[in-house]
Amino acid sequence: MHIRTILYIIVTPLTIWALEALNIERFFKKNRIGQIKLMYILLTLALSYLVVNFLMDFYNSYVLQY
């Protein structure tokens, strides 16, 4: 298994856990449950992508340096 896949498996649940602390429902109109869930999914995917790419860049720069 590639390290990127392992990172996604680790980072995605952490991102979901972190997003649960936010109260983004107040930014949506009432009774828009489907849109709120979709926003959580999109935010989770976007943040997971950014964190994994950051960690991979950090790892690659560290490995290439030494």
Buried (B, 14 or more C-beta within 10 A) or exposed (E): EEEEEEBBEBBBEEBBEEBEEEEEEEEEEEEEEEEBEEBBEEBBEEBBBEBBEEBEEEEEEEEEEE
